[in-house]
Amino acid sequence: ERMDRIISEVKAQLEEPVIPGTSEALPQGSTPETVLQTALSAATAQLEAKEALQAIATVRDAEEKLRSLKAEASFFDRLRDSAPGNEVRQLQQRYENAKNTALGGGSGWNCVVERPEACAWYMRHPDDPLSVLMRVVVVLPTVDHLKSFVAAGEERDLWPLWNPVVLPPGPQIISAQHNWAFVSKTNLKVAVMGRFLSVTRVQRYFSKERRFIVEETADLPEDHPLQLPYEKGQPARLRSEVYSVFARRAQHPSSVVVNVSRFTTPFRAPDMVLGLCCRVMLPQILNTVLKQVELVEDPASPWQPRLRADATGFYRGFEEVMGMPHSS
């Protein structure tokens, strides 16, 4: 019951306006054309900076301003059909899916682990009988612990130290390096099942005003230019989706991690088999999650010099999103 309340609290935090409205009074002499061009220029810059929610807000605000000017339908069409308009629409759909998958309620969840600081559930996907959703929720004492948790995932070459399924050298970025969006490939070895290759795109949506990051990790579309060709002798592709929410709780010192993984099987597993597998896997996943913070915060861990160096600037960006003082 406590975890249900926390999930509802985080969901409300994400559903409130995530970006302050930019609907200021229109400058004198504004026309539908100037509103359109200003929005396209701003959204293009935000998309290049991988600021997805900010670009969504810019397009939404432009639509409101066009309505206030009683603009003709052609201006809305030009905004919607433009390159930034198309990309924003796709990002908004993906964001809503990530948020709703991670924080969605319903009666189908089966609790496997319930502790004061962590819980784990599973359910068969309501729209796909071949898929199962596994959700882990962890409450961390402070936002500094949340930073340590995120650091475990950010230092990709160190994944094999805490995730026994991931093979060295860990996830490798195969796109342009960026802290908020990238494409990576990962080699994995799953007991009994063998080796797999995962090629995924990661998109992070963040709000400095609401103190959260939503992370979407999903299979790279087959028609994506960075998709790796299928080659003879190559490990099978692992199909999965992972949605994570990292949130600093409002009016509370603790922070919350919500992680939902979706796995698709080649056949519909009987309920008894599905339940047995999840009851074995979920405690292991939860223990791995809790182990991450402990590993990173060890003064002798290899993460500590990485945190101090902050070579990509990600940790400074994380601190800004979460309203933390910058570490020296």
Number of C-alpha atoms within 10 A of each C-alpha: 7 10 18 13 10 15 20 15 14 23 19 12 18 20 12 9 13 18 17 12 11 12 13 8 7 12 8 6 6 11 14 20 12 11 19 19 13 13 23 22 12 15 25 19 14 18 18 11 15 20 20 25 20 22 29 22 22 25 22 17 18 22 21 13 22 19 14 11 14 10 15 11 10 9 16 18 11 13 19 17 13 13 13 24 23 12 18 25 16 12 19 17 10 14 21 12 15 24 19 13 20 27 24 12 13 8 6 12 16 16 14 17 14 14 9 9 14 20 22 26 21 23 21 22 18 12 7 10 13 15 19 20 21 23 26 23 26 22 20 20 14 15 21 17 19 23 21 21 23 18 22 23 15 18 15 17 16 18 20 16 14 16 17 13 16 22 19 16 13 21 25 15 17 16 13 9 11 14 18 18 20 18 23 20 19 19 20 23 15 12 9 6 7 10 18 19 16 20 25 27 22 18 23 21 21 26 22 17 14 22 23 24 22 21 23 23 22 21 19 20 12 10 7 8 8 16 18 12 8 10 8 6 6 11 16 13 15 18 17 17 18 22 26 24 25 24 27 24 21 13 6 9 11 17 24 25 22 22 22 22 19 20 17 17 12 7 9 15 16 9 11 8 11 15 17 11 12 21 18 11 13 21 18 11 17 18 11 14 21 15 15 20 20 14 19 22 19 11 10 10 12 14 20 17 11 15 21 11 12 13 9 12 12 16 23 17 17 22 18 16 19 26 15 15 9 11 9 7
